Amino acid sequence: MPICVIAQPIHPIGARILRDAGVEVLQSSGPGLDALREVIVQADAVIVRDSLPAALMDAAPRLCVIANHGTGTDKIDVAHADSKGIPVVFTPEANIHSVAEHALMLMLATARQAAQADAATRKGHWRFKYEQPMFSLRGKTLGIVGWGRTGRLLCDMAAQALDMRVIVWSPSLPPEGLAHSAATRVGTLQELLQASDVVSLHRPLRADTRHTLDAAALGQMKPGAIVINTSRGGLIDESALAEALRGGRLFGAGLDVFETEPLPAGSPVAGLPNVVLTPHVAGSAQEALEATARQCAEQILSVLAGRQPPHLVHPQAWGRRRQPMPSHLTERLP
């Protein structure tokens, strides 16, 4: 019987699908790497919501598929997995509506100072309404950096619900990439930053995208603008962002992701009153968690049965994959 290790908690549908197909499911005793190290040695498959370094892959001689619970795979050593013939699957569409909604929520919460207003109300500080500036997003310009599935959904939400003007910068955007969209393309990141009242990041984290918003880029932003990040924390230089917020050059920020997670004590953004923080939960709506767990489980079963799954990080590596242990799954699954 093949074994799938679930490294961090997922929606129960994932384990149910695997067990119904004859896969034994083991849950790691904790979310960290030490707990995962104890059980991954038995794994034919693993589902991860956090990091998976090369050393843990090396500790799992039977491992033949890694399922990334989400879109971004920067926390998985994909190159090492490829070298060992271990396919890495991901779920690029399962949580995009949830993430886009969360980005929109952070935009509204930051512009209307929702967290600060909540704290003031609980303390009986009713004069908050006279003391704190807020602004409406209607008619403002939203700049989307990156044009993937989530960015496109956020564009539609902001344009239709809030009547926002949307502009987009992406170096990989083809000429026809904005067809049937309310967005307008700009030629450079600088142009987008100078024109936007809200800047929302939607790029994968790679060497060439790290600190997309560094001190120089933040200095090019419109005074009083808002920064939103639901993508990857490393896209922003947090120290530079904190300085821009502390000095009042930017109005605020809404952040769901951070350079170091969990957010460490003494983080430069944690103590700022004009920042709304959430603990990497943009994709954690129950509907999104169910869809993501389902897609992880179904793709694992495909690999164990010898079928190429729909969402491989590197499809070209499929032909070099490590073969799973013989099992009844090949016969049970079409």
Secondary structure, DSSP 8 states (H G I E B T S, - for coil): --EEEE-S---HHHHHHHHHTT-EEEE-SSSSHHHHHHHGGG-SEEEESS-B-HHHHHT-TT--EEEESSS--TTB-HHHHHHTT--EE--TTTSHHHHHHHHHHHHHHHHTTHHHHHHHHHTT-TTHHHHS-----TT-EEEEES-SHHHHHHHHHHHHHH--EEEEE-TT--TTTTTT-S-EE-S-HHHHHHH-SEEEE-----TTTTTSB-HHHHHTS-TT-EEEE-S-GGGB-HHHHHHHHHTTSS-EEEES--SSSS--TT-TTTT-TTEEE--S-TT-SHHHHHHHHHHHHHHHHHHHTT---S-BSSGGGGGG-------THHHH--
